[in-house]
Amino acid sequence: MPAVTATGHCTNTDPVPGTIRTVNAKNSGPKFFHLHGRRYGKCPCGKEVSLTERGNLRRHKPPQA
C-alpha cells in the first residue's frame, strides 16, 4: 500500500504497468467531450486516476476502506 500524506493524498505517482487506457468519449456526446482522449491508469492503492501529460498519476486520495 503506498504511503499517504497528512492531507490524505496518495504519494504514489506511477501507474501500474499495463493498466493505462485512453478514454474514447467521442460517441457519448458533447457533454462528455472534455473526457475524450484522457489517459487513465490504476494506482497500486486501487484507485483509477487520470494521468498528467508526463504520464504520472494526478494527486488523488486512496479509496476508503
TIGULUM-58479 format. One record per residue (C-alpha): y, x, z; residue number from 1; residue in three letters. Coordinates in pm, 1 decimal, padded with zeros to 6 digits, m for minus. Layout:
<rs>
{r {Y, X, Z}, NUM, ALA} ...
</rs>
This chain:
<rs>
{r {00000.0, 00000.0, 00000.0}, 1, MET} {r {00336.0, 00154.6, m00098.2}, 2, PRO} {r {00596.1, 00209.6, 00170.6}, 3, ALA} {r {00866.2, m00047.4, 00237.8}, 4, VAL} {r {01230.2, 00030.4, 00315.9}, 5, THR} {r {01419.3, m00107.0, 00615.5}, 6, ALA} {r {01556.2, m00384.7, 00393.8}, 7, THR} {r {01205.0, m00491.8, 00295.6}, 8, GLY} {r {01204.4, m00347.8, m00056.5}, 9, HIS} {r {00903.4, m00168.8, m00200.9}, 10, CYS} {r {00963.7, 00203.8, m00255.3}, 11, THR} {r {00723.1, 00233.4, m00548.2}, 12, ASN} {r {00879.1, 00267.7, m00894.5}, 13, THR} {r {00571.2, 00349.4, m01104.0}, 14, ASP} {r {00391.5, 00055.7, m01262.0}, 15, PRO} {r {00011.5, 00050.3, m01253.0}, 16, VAL} {r {m00107.1, 00206.2, m01581.4}, 17, PRO} {r {m00234.0, m00046.7, m01832.2}, 18, GLY} {r {m00052.6, m00344.3, m01678.0}, 19, THR} {r {00269.6, m00320.0, m01879.8}, 20, ILE} {r {00330.5, m00621.9, m02101.1}, 21, ARG} {r {00621.3, m00735.7, m02311.7}, 22, THR} {r {00730.8, m01097.0, m02280.4}, 23, VAL} {r {00745.5, m01294.4, m02603.7}, 24, ASN} {r {00981.7, m01583.3, m02534.8}, 25, ALA} {r {01068.2, m01649.3, m02897.7}, 26, LYS} {r {00883.1, m01983.1, m02907.3}, 27, ASN} {r {00995.4, m02110.1, m02567.7}, 28, SER} {r {01345.8, m02199.6, m02679.7}, 29, GLY} {r {01698.5, m02062.4, m02629.8}, 30, PRO} {r {01693.8, m02137.8, m02256.2}, 31, LYS} {r {01437.4, m01860.0, m02202.8}, 32, PHE} {r {01558.1, m01623.3, m02472.2}, 33, PHE} {r {01702.6, m01382.0, m02215.6}, 34, HIS} {r {01342.6, m01307.9, m02113.5}, 35, LEU} {r {01240.4, m01210.9, m02465.8}, 36, HIS} {r {01138.6, m00850.3, m02510.5}, 37, GLY} {r {01147.0, m00774.9, m02138.8}, 38, ARG} {r {00875.6, m00545.9, m02018.6}, 39, ARG} {r {00684.8, m00621.8, m01701.4}, 40, TYR} {r {00441.2, m00408.2, m01507.5}, 41, GLY} {r {00231.9, m00461.3, m01198.2}, 42, LYS} {r {00318.6, m00269.9, m00884.4}, 43, CYS} {r {00041.2, m00141.1, m00655.7}, 44, PRO} {r {00188.1, m00374.6, m00390.9}, 45, CYS} {r {00061.9, m00664.7, m00602.6}, 46, GLY} {r {00385.8, m00793.2, m00748.4}, 47, LYS} {r {00466.5, m00809.2, m01117.8}, 48, GLU} {r {00817.0, m00671.4, m01176.6}, 49, VAL} {r {01036.5, m00621.8, m01481.0}, 50, SER} {r {01089.0, m00263.3, m01589.8}, 51, LEU} {r {01410.0, m00070.2, m01637.2}, 52, THR} {r {01493.5, 00096.2, m01967.0}, 53, GLU} {r {01332.9, 00415.3, m01836.2}, 54, ARG} {r {01005.3, 00236.0, m01763.0}, 55, GLY} {r {01046.5, 00225.4, m01386.5}, 56, ASN} {r {00993.4, m00085.5, m01178.3}, 57, LEU} {r {01307.0, m00264.0, m01067.7}, 58, ARG} {r {01380.3, m00285.6, m00696.2}, 59, ARG} {r {01163.2, m00558.3, m00551.3}, 60, HIS} {r {01009.4, m00685.2, m00234.6}, 61, LYS} {r {00630.4, m00683.9, m00193.9}, 62, PRO} {r {00461.2, m01025.5, m00185.3}, 63, PRO} {r {00447.2, m01185.8, 00156.5}, 64, GLN} {r {00101.9, m01160.5, 00307.5}, 65, ALA} 
</rs>
